[in-house]
């Protein structure tokens, strides 16, 4: 079991980087305002009370092999603390996984919206858009001319 835990601690991601950072947990930016560490550091996960989990398991195995009841009792207490710690780390990783799924869903939805927007821009008929722009420009010019003519009137013009 200790060898399996050492193997888990040495796991690498798809880029060949250690999954569990040797120092502080690696914080990753997912969006302009979203950044967090999806995986805790190796020390946060595999070190309990200053001792490596795999070393503690090996010590318990040695105590069992030697039939040292006092060391077995201490080992069981250590194992209970380690079990709680690993369960909490597992829950934290599960929460991070859920958060990553929500971020992925949000990015996918945003991608669909961007694709729709892009499609509507690309599908615009240029000749129709230019004709509409010219018509709006003509309307704006007429409205500005009417406004200018109305504002040129004096108080005497309005009274008569």
KOLPAFI-816411 format. One line per field, with one value per atom (N, C-alpha, C): residue in one letter; atom name; x, y, z. Coordinates in Angstrom, 2 decimals, padded with zeros to 5 digits. Example, Ala and Ser with C-alpha at 12.3 -4.5 7.8 and 13.67 -1.06 7.14 Angstrom:
2
r: (a; a; a; s; s; s)
a: (N; CA; C; N; CA; C)
px: (013.19; 012.30; 013.20; 012.85; 013.67; 012.90)
py: (-005.69; -004.50; -003.30; -002.25; -001.06; 000.03)
pz: (007.80; 007.80; 007.80; 007.08; 007.14; 007.87)
END
This chain:
160
r: (x; x; x; x; x; x; x; x; x; x; x; x; x; x; x; x; x; x; x; x; x; x; x; x; x; x; x; x; x; x; x; x; x; x; x; x; x; x; x; x; x; x; x; x; x; x; x; x; x; x; x; x; x; x; x; x; x; x; x; x; x; x; x; x; x; x; x; x; x; x; x; x; x; x; x; x; x; x; x; x; x; x; x; x; x; x; x; x; x; x; x; x; x; x; x; x; x; x; x; x; x; x; x; x; x; x; x; x; x; x; x; x; x; x; x; x; x; x; x; x; x; x; x; x; x; x; x; x; x; x; x; x; x; x; x; x; x; x; x; x; x; x; x; x; x; x; x; x; x; x; x; x; x; x; x; x; x; x; x; x; x; x; x; x; x; x; x; x; x; x; x; x; x; x; x; x; x; x; x; x; x; x; x; x; x; x; x; x; x; x; x; x; x; x; x; x; x; x; x; x; x; x; x; x; x; x; x; x; x; x; x; x; x; x; x; x; x; x; x; x; x; x; x; x; x; x; x; x; x; x; x; x; x; x; x; x; x; x; x; x; x; x; x; x; x; x; x; x; x; x; x; x; x; x; x; x; x; x; x; x; x; x; x; x; x; x; x; x; x; x; x; x; x; x; x; x; x; x; x; x; x; x; x; x; x; x; x; x; x; x; x; x; x; x; x; x; x; x; x; x; x; x; x; x; x; x; x; x; x; x; x; x; x; x; x; x; x; x; x; x; x; x; x; x; x; x; x; x; x; x; x; x; x; x; x; x; x; x; x; x; x; x; x; x; x; x; x; x; x; x; x; x; x; x; x; x; x; x; x; x; x; x; x; x; x; x; x; x; x; x; x; x; x; x; x; x; x; x; x; x; x; x; x; x; x; x; x; x; x; x; x; x; x; x; x; x; x; x; x; x; x; x; x; x; x; x; x; x; x; x; x; x; x; x; x; x; x; x; x; x; x; x; x; x; x; x; x; x; x; x; x; x; x; x; x; x; x; x; x; x; x; x; x; x; x; x; x; x; x; x; x; x; x; x; x; x; x; x; x; x; x; x; x; x; x; x; x; x; x; x; x; x; x; x; x; x; x; x; x; x)
a: (N; CA; C; N; CA; C; N; CA; C; N; CA; C; N; CA; C; N; CA; C; N; CA; C; N; CA; C; N; CA; C; N; CA; C; N; CA; C; N; CA; C; N; CA; C; N; CA; C; N; CA; C; N; CA; C; N; CA; C; N; CA; C; N; CA; C; N; CA; C; N; CA; C; N; CA; C; N; CA; C; N; CA; C; N; CA; C; N; CA; C; N; CA; C; N; CA; C; N; CA; C; N; CA; C; N; CA; C; N; CA; C; N; CA; C; N; CA; C; N; CA; C; N; CA; C; N; CA; C; N; CA; C; N; CA; C; N; CA; C; N; CA; C; N; CA; C; N; CA; C; N; CA; C; N; CA; C; N; CA; C; N; CA; C; N; CA; C; N; CA; C; N; CA; C; N; CA; C; N; CA; C; N; CA; C; N; CA; C; N; CA; C; N; CA; C; N; CA; C; N; CA; C; N; CA; C; N; CA; C; N; CA; C; N; CA; C; N; CA; C; N; CA; C; N; CA; C; N; CA; C; N; CA; C; N; CA; C; N; CA; C; N; CA; C; N; CA; C; N; CA; C; N; CA; C; N; CA; C; N; CA; C; N; CA; C; N; CA; C; N; CA; C; N; CA; C; N; CA; C; N; CA; C; N; CA; C; N; CA; C; N; CA; C; N; CA; C; N; CA; C; N; CA; C; N; CA; C; N; CA; C; N; CA; C; N; CA; C; N; CA; C; N; CA; C; N; CA; C; N; CA; C; N; CA; C; N; CA; C; N; CA; C; N; CA; C; N; CA; C; N; CA; C; N; CA; C; N; CA; C; N; CA; C; N; CA; C; N; CA; C; N; CA; C; N; CA; C; N; CA; C; N; CA; C; N; CA; C; N; CA; C; N; CA; C; N; CA; C; N; CA; C; N; CA; C; N; CA; C; N; CA; C; N; CA; C; N; CA; C; N; CA; C; N; CA; C; N; CA; C; N; CA; C; N; CA; C; N; CA; C; N; CA; C; N; CA; C; N; CA; C; N; CA; C; N; CA; C; N; CA; C; N; CA; C; N; CA; C; N; CA; C; N; CA; C; N; CA; C; N; CA; C; N; CA; C; N; CA; C; N; CA; C; N; CA; C; N; CA; C; N; CA; C; N; CA; C; N; CA; C; N; CA; C; N; CA; C; N; CA; C; N; CA; C; N; CA; C; N; CA; C; N; CA; C; N; CA; C; N; CA; C; N; CA; C; N; CA; C; N; CA; C; N; CA; C; N; CA; C)
px: (000.84; 000.00; 000.88; 001.97; 002.88; 003.49; 003.83; 004.37; 003.34; 002.06; 001.00; 000.83; 000.91; 000.79; 001.98; 003.19; 004.34; 004.13; 003.54; 003.23; 002.22; 001.20; 000.21; 000.85; 001.73; 002.40; 003.28; 003.78; 004.67; 003.92; 002.59; 001.79; 002.07; 002.09; 002.34; 001.11; 000.93; -000.20; 000.13; -000.76; -000.58; 000.61; 001.07; 002.23; 003.54; 003.47; 004.66; 005.05; 004.23; 004.49; 003.92; 004.54; 003.98; 002.56; 001.64; 000.26; 000.18; 000.90; 000.96; 002.26; 002.17; 003.36; 004.22; 005.53; 006.43; 006.44; 006.17; 006.09; 004.63; 004.31; 002.92; 002.08; 000.78; -000.13; -000.12; -000.14; -000.09; -001.45; -001.48; -002.71; -002.78; -003.93; -004.12; -005.23; -005.00; -006.02; -006.89; -008.20; -009.13; -009.91; -009.99; -010.71; -010.16; -010.68; -010.17; -010.28; -011.32; -011.52; -011.59; -011.21; -011.25; -009.87; -009.29; -008.03; -008.03; -007.64; -007.54; -006.66; -006.31; -005.47; -006.38; -006.56; -007.47; -006.94; -005.62; -005.01; -004.10; -004.26; -003.38; -001.94; -001.02; 000.38; 000.60; 001.73; 002.06; 002.18; 002.75; 002.89; 001.53; 000.60; -000.74; -001.48; -001.16; -001.89; -001.23; 000.07; 000.74; 001.61; 001.63; 002.39; 001.40; 001.44; 000.51; 001.32; 001.18; 001.91; 003.41; 003.90; 005.32; 005.92; 005.12; 005.61; 004.89; 005.64; 005.07; 004.08; 002.98; 001.96; 002.54; 003.34; 003.91; 004.90; 005.67; 006.60; 005.82; 004.72; 003.89; 003.34; 002.92; 002.40; 003.49; 004.67; 005.79; 006.14; 006.07; 006.33; 005.28; 004.02; 002.95; 003.18; 003.57; 003.87; 005.00; 006.04; 007.17; 006.74; 005.86; 005.37; 004.54; 003.75; 002.94; 003.85; 004.87; 005.81; 006.57; 006.87; 007.61; 006.69; 005.37; 004.36; 004.54; 004.89; 005.07; 003.71; 003.00; 001.63; 001.57; 002.55; 002.55; 002.69; 003.61; 003.80; 002.59; 001.95; 000.73; -000.37; -000.53; -001.54; -001.30; -000.03; 000.32; 000.08; 000.43; 000.24; -001.23; -002.08; -003.52; -004.08; -003.58; -004.01; -003.56; -002.33; -001.80; -002.59; -002.94; -003.71; -005.11; -005.73; -007.05; -006.97; -005.93; -005.75; -005.48; -004.65; -004.33; -005.56; -006.41; -007.64; -008.54; -008.71; -009.52; -008.89; -007.58; -006.88; -007.05; -006.86; -006.98; -008.43; -009.39; -010.79; -011.09; -010.54; -010.74; -010.07; -008.88; -008.17; -008.95; -009.48; -010.28; -011.52; -012.17; -013.36; -012.99; -011.85; -011.41; -011.14; -010.51; -010.24; -011.55; -012.51; -013.83; -014.54; -014.46; -015.07; -014.39; -013.07; -012.35; -012.76; -012.95; -013.39; -014.75; -015.67; -016.99; -016.90; -016.02; -015.83; -015.27; -014.33; -013.78; -014.85; -015.74; -016.82; -017.74; -018.06; -018.91; -018.22; -016.92; -016.16; -016.17; -015.97; -015.99; -017.35; -018.42; -019.77; -020.00; -019.54; -019.71; -018.92; -017.70; -016.90; -017.52; -018.09; -018.76; -019.97; -020.76; -021.93; -021.50; -020.42; -019.91; -019.42; -018.80; -018.33; -019.47; -020.60; -021.78; -022.32; -022.37; -022.86; -021.95; -020.65; -019.70; -019.86; -020.05; -020.24; -021.50; -022.59; -023.82; -023.62; -022.94; -022.66; -021.80; -020.77; -019.88; -020.64; -021.51; -022.28; -023.18; -023.82; -024.70; -023.91; -022.69; -021.86; -021.37; -020.95; -020.45; -021.55; -022.78; -023.90; -024.53; -024.03; -024.59; -024.37; -025.47; -025.39; -024.87; -023.69; -023.01; -023.80; -024.38; -025.10; -026.35; -027.03; -028.21; -027.78; -026.70; -026.22; -025.80; -025.15; -024.72; -025.94; -026.95; -028.18; -028.89; -028.95; -029.60; -028.81; -027.51; -026.67; -026.87; -026.93; -027.16; -028.53; -029.53; -030.88; -030.89; -030.24; -030.19; -029.40; -028.34; -027.55; -028.38; -029.18; -030.05; -031.10; -031.69; -032.68; -032.06; -030.85; -030.15; -029.86; -029.42; -029.14; -030.40; -031.52; -032.78; -033.22; -033.08; -033.47; -032.58; -031.30; -030.40; -030.72; -031.05; -031.40; -032.68; -033.68; -034.93; -034.68; -033.85; -033.53; -032.83; -031.90; -031.16; -032.10; -033.05; -033.98; -034.91; -035.35; -036.23; -035.48; -034.26; -033.47; -033.06; -033.14; -032.78; -033.88; -035.03; -036.13; -035.87; -036.29; -036.12; -037.41; -037.39; -038.57; -039.69; -039.33; -040.33; -040.98; -040.19; -040.74; -041.76; -041.48; -042.39; -043.64; -043.55; -044.70; -045.64; -045.14; -046.02; -046.74)
py: (-001.19; 000.00; 001.25; 001.20; 002.35; 002.62; 001.55; 001.73; 002.35; 001.95; 002.53; 004.02; 004.37; 005.78; 006.58; 006.00; 006.67; 006.86; 005.87; 005.98; 007.08; 007.19; 008.26; 009.63; 009.72; 011.01; 011.42; 010.45; 010.73; 010.82; 010.78; 010.82; 012.10; 011.97; 013.12; 013.37; 014.63; 014.97; 014.68; 015.07; 014.77; 015.51; 016.56; 017.31; 016.82; 015.79; 015.26; 015.99; 016.94; 017.68; 016.90; 017.04; 016.36; 016.85; 015.94; 016.31; 017.03; 016.50; 017.12; 017.91; 019.23; 020.08; 019.78; 019.86; 019.58; 020.72; 021.94; 023.09; 023.42; 024.68; 025.13; 024.62; 024.45; 023.98; 024.98; 024.46; 025.29; 025.93; 027.25; 028.01; 028.26; 027.94; 028.07; 029.08; 029.97; 030.96; 030.34; 030.33; 029.74; 030.79; 031.98; 033.06; 034.36; 035.48; 036.76; 036.90; 036.33; 036.48; 035.15; 034.07; 032.75; 032.13; 031.94; 031.21; 030.49; 029.23; 028.44; 027.23; 026.55; 025.35; 024.13; 023.48; 022.34; 021.10; 021.01; 019.86; 020.37; 019.84; 020.29; 019.85; 020.43; 020.04; 018.65; 018.06; 016.72; 016.75; 017.82; 017.91; 018.00; 018.74; 018.85; 017.52; 016.70; 015.45; 014.26; 014.11; 012.88; 013.01; 014.18; 014.35; 014.70; 013.90; 014.08; 014.16; 015.28; 015.44; 015.44; 015.89; 015.95; 014.66; 013.60; 012.32; 011.96; 011.36; 010.88; 009.75; 009.74; 008.70; 007.32; 007.22; 005.91; 005.45; 006.37; 006.00; 005.51; 006.17; 005.74; 004.34; 004.07; 002.74; 001.68; 002.01; 001.07; 000.81; 001.87; 001.70; 000.80; 000.97; 000.12; -001.33; -001.52; -002.87; -003.51; -002.73; -003.25; -003.60; -002.79; -003.06; -004.34; -004.55; -005.78; -006.98; -006.85; -007.96; -008.30; -007.28; -007.49; -007.82; -007.79; -008.03; -007.06; -005.82; -004.76; -004.10; -004.51; -004.06; -002.54; -001.99; -000.54; 000.23; -000.19; 000.48; 000.28; -000.89; -001.13; -000.17; 000.04; 000.97; 002.39; 002.84; 004.17; 004.25; 003.19; 003.14; 003.21; 002.55; 002.60; 004.00; 004.67; 006.05; 006.95; 006.74; 007.50; 007.21; 005.94; 005.53; 006.16; 006.28; 006.92; 008.39; 009.08; 010.49; 010.59; 009.69; 009.70; 009.44; 008.53; 008.22; 009.45; 010.16; 011.39; 012.44; 012.57; 013.56; 013.26; 012.03; 011.64; 011.80; 011.48; 011.67; 013.14; 014.02; 015.46; 015.95; 015.46; 015.83; 015.33; 014.12; 013.55; 014.40; 014.83; 015.68; 017.02; 017.59; 018.87; 018.73; 017.63; 017.40; 017.19; 016.50; 016.33; 017.66; 018.55; 019.87; 020.66; 020.55; 021.23; 020.67; 019.35; 018.73; 019.25; 019.39; 019.94; 021.38; 022.13; 023.53; 023.61; 022.73; 022.71; 022.35; 021.43; 021.08; 022.27; 023.01; 024.20; 025.25; 025.44; 026.39; 025.93; 024.63; 024.09; 024.29; 024.05; 024.25; 025.72; 026.62; 028.05; 028.47; 027.96; 028.29; 027.73; 026.53; 025.93; 026.76; 027.20; 028.03; 029.36; 029.94; 031.19; 030.98; 029.82; 029.50; 029.41; 028.84; 028.74; 030.13; 031.00; 032.37; 033.13; 032.96; 033.63; 033.09; 031.79; 031.21; 031.75; 031.90; 032.47; 033.92; 034.68; 036.08; 036.18; 035.35; 035.36; 034.97; 033.97; 033.53; 034.65; 035.38; 036.46; 037.59; 037.85; 038.88; 038.42; 037.17; 036.66; 036.52; 036.28; 036.08; 037.40; 038.53; 039.83; 040.08; 040.47; 040.84; 042.27; 042.44; 043.73; 044.80; 044.46; 045.46; 045.94; 045.03; 045.41; 046.27; 045.90; 046.66; 048.07; 048.20; 049.52; 050.36; 049.76; 050.49; 050.97; 050.13; 050.53; 051.66; 051.58; 052.62; 053.95; 053.90; 055.13; 055.72; 054.86; 055.34; 056.00; 055.40; 055.98; 057.29; 057.36; 058.58; 059.69; 059.35; 060.34; 060.85; 059.95; 060.32; 061.23; 060.88; 061.69; 063.08; 063.17; 064.47; 065.32; 064.73; 065.47; 065.95; 065.11; 065.49; 066.63; 066.57; 067.64; 068.94; 068.88; 070.09; 070.70; 069.89; 070.39; 071.01; 070.40; 070.92; 072.27; 072.36; 073.62; 074.72; 074.40; 075.41; 075.87; 074.94; 075.30; 076.18; 075.91; 076.67; 078.05; 078.32; 079.62; 080.64; 080.18; 081.12; 081.95; 083.22; 084.13; 084.15; 084.87; 085.00; 085.73; 086.73; 087.44; 086.54; 085.61; 084.66; 083.75; 083.36; 082.46; 083.21; 084.51; 085.28; 085.64; 085.74; 086.16; 085.03)
pz: (000.00; 000.00; 000.00; 000.78; 000.83; -000.54; -001.27; -002.62; -003.56; -003.41; -004.23; -003.92; -002.64; -002.26; -002.80; -002.74; -003.34; -004.84; -005.51; -006.93; -007.20; -006.35; -006.51; -006.31; -005.33; -005.07; -006.24; -006.99; -008.13; -009.46; -009.44; -010.66; -011.44; -012.77; -013.64; -014.51; -014.91; -015.76; -017.23; -018.12; -019.55; -020.16; -019.50; -019.99; -019.39; -018.54; -017.91; -016.64; -016.21; -014.97; -013.79; -012.60; -011.43; -011.14; -010.90; -010.60; -009.26; -008.27; -006.96; -006.88; -006.77; -006.75; -005.52; -005.70; -004.58; -003.57; -004.00; -003.10; -002.83; -002.98; -002.81; -003.99; -003.74; -004.79; -005.95; -007.16; -008.36; -008.61; -008.60; -008.86; -010.36; -010.94; -012.38; -012.64; -013.61; -014.00; -015.09; -014.85; -015.80; -016.58; -016.03; -016.68; -016.10; -016.55; -016.08; -014.56; -013.97; -012.53; -011.78; -012.43; -011.78; -011.80; -010.62; -010.51; -009.17; -009.20; -007.98; -008.23; -007.15; -007.25; -007.26; -008.41; -008.48; -007.75; -007.59; -006.93; -005.81; -004.58; -003.50; -003.72; -002.97; -003.11; -002.52; -002.85; -002.34; -000.82; -000.27; 001.18; 001.87; 001.28; 001.86; 001.82; 000.84; 000.66; 001.33; 001.16; 001.56; 002.81; 003.45; 004.68; 005.78; 006.86; 007.98; 009.27; 009.95; 011.20; 011.03; 009.90; 009.64; 009.10; 009.01; 008.49; 007.20; 006.30; 005.05; 005.35; 004.64; 004.82; 004.52; 003.46; 003.11; 004.18; 004.77; 005.86; 007.07; 007.38; 008.51; 008.27; 007.04; 006.73; 006.82; 006.38; 006.50; 007.98; 008.80; 010.23; 010.88; 010.47; 011.00; 010.57; 009.31; 008.81; 009.59; 009.88; 010.65; 012.07; 012.66; 014.02; 014.04; 013.01; 012.93; 012.76; 011.91; 011.69; 012.97; 013.78; 015.03; 016.20; 015.98; 017.04; 018.21; 017.90; 018.90; 019.12; 020.18; 020.42; 020.67; 021.37; 021.63; 020.33; 019.46; 018.18; 017.27; 017.38; 016.58; 017.02; 018.33; 018.85; 018.37; 018.45; 017.95; 016.45; 015.75; 014.30; 013.91; 014.69; 014.39; 014.62; 015.67; 015.91; 014.75; 014.32; 013.19; 011.92; 011.75; 010.58; 010.59; 011.76; 011.85; 011.45; 011.93; 011.55; 010.05; 009.53; 008.11; 007.25; 007.70; 006.95; 006.86; 007.99; 007.98; 007.06; 007.15; 006.33; 004.84; 004.46; 003.04; 002.57; 003.44; 003.07; 002.82; 003.66; 003.46; 002.18; 001.89; 000.65; -000.57; -000.46; -001.56; -001.81; -000.73; -000.86; -001.50; -001.10; -001.67; -003.16; -003.55; -004.97; -005.72; -005.10; -005.73; -005.93; -004.94; -005.08; -006.20; -006.28; -007.35; -008.71; -008.78; -010.03; -010.45; -009.48; -009.78; -010.25; -009.61; -010.01; -011.43; -011.75; -013.11; -014.14; -013.79; -014.71; -014.95; -013.88; -014.04; -014.90; -014.70; -015.52; -016.98; -017.20; -018.57; -019.23; -018.47; -019.02; -019.37; -018.49; -018.75; -019.98; -020.12; -021.29; -022.57; -022.47; -023.63; -024.04; -023.05; -023.35; -023.97; -023.44; -024.00; -025.42; -025.67; -027.02; -028.01; -027.57; -028.43; -028.73; -027.71; -027.92; -028.89; -028.73; -029.62; -031.04; -031.18; -032.51; -033.17; -032.40; -032.95; -033.38; -032.53; -032.85; -034.11; -034.17; -035.32; -036.58; -036.46; -037.61; -038.12; -037.19; -037.63; -038.29; -037.80; -038.42; -039.79; -039.88; -041.16; -042.20; -041.75; -042.68; -043.14; -042.67; -043.03; -044.52; -045.19; -046.61; -046.67; -047.21; -047.19; -047.95; -049.09; -049.88; -049.13; -048.43; -047.64; -046.46; -045.78; -044.63; -045.05; -046.21; -046.69; -047.06; -047.69; -048.04; -046.78; -045.74; -044.48; -043.82; -043.86; -043.27; -044.00; -045.33; -046.11; -045.81; -045.68; -045.36; -043.98; -043.00; -041.67; -041.67; -042.49; -042.58; -043.21; -044.23; -044.87; -043.89; -043.13; -042.13; -041.07; -040.63; -039.64; -040.19; -041.42; -042.04; -042.12; -042.50; -042.60; -041.22; -040.20; -038.86; -038.35; -038.64; -038.19; -038.92; -040.19; -040.94; -040.40; -040.10; -039.54; -038.17; -037.37; -036.04; -036.16; -037.09; -037.28; -037.74; -038.61; -039.11; -038.00; -037.15; -036.04; -035.04; -034.78; -033.80; -034.32; -035.64; -036.18; -035.97; -035.61; -035.41; -034.16; -034.24; -033.11; -032.33; -031.23; -030.39; -031.15; -031.99; -032.77; -033.81; -034.40; -035.36; -034.69; -033.46; -032.73; -032.30; -031.98; -031.52; -032.64; -033.86; -034.95; -035.60)
END
